Amino acid sequence: MADETIDIIIHPDGRVELQVCGVKGERCLEVTKAVEEVLGGKVQRDFTSEMYESDEEQDREQEKRKLGY
């Protein structure tokens, strides 16, 4: 499994940005839920392409990497 990370960026104007990497599909919403609740639940979401990938696609990509494709 690829590394899963959450980067938390606090901007000078007080905005908080969460960047989730290595988490496919809607699971990213589960991963960030607790942080979003602490922030008051008002979060603007900009999804990356990973949001639209399934775990099955992730598994295929990992197999390709293992095989050297």
BELDA-V654977 format. One record per backbone hydrogen bond with DSSP energy under -0.5 kcal/mol. NH is the residue of the N-H (numbers start at 1). CO is the residue of the C=O. Records with the same first field share a line. If there is no record, write none. Layout:
NH = CO / CO
This chain:
5 = 3 / 21
7 = 19
9 = 7 / 17
10 = 8
11 = 9 / 15
14 = 11
17 = 9
19 = 7 / 17
20 = 18
21 = 5
24 = 22
25 = 50
27 = 24
28 = 25
29 = 26
30 = 26
31 = 27
32 = 28
33 = 29
36 = 32
37 = 33
38 = 34
39 = 35
40 = 37
41 = 36
43 = 41
46 = 44
51 = 48
52 = 49
53 = 50
58 = 54
59 = 55
60 = 56
61 = 57
62 = 58
63 = 59
64 = 60
65 = 61
66 = 62
67 = 63
68 = 64 / 65
69 = 64
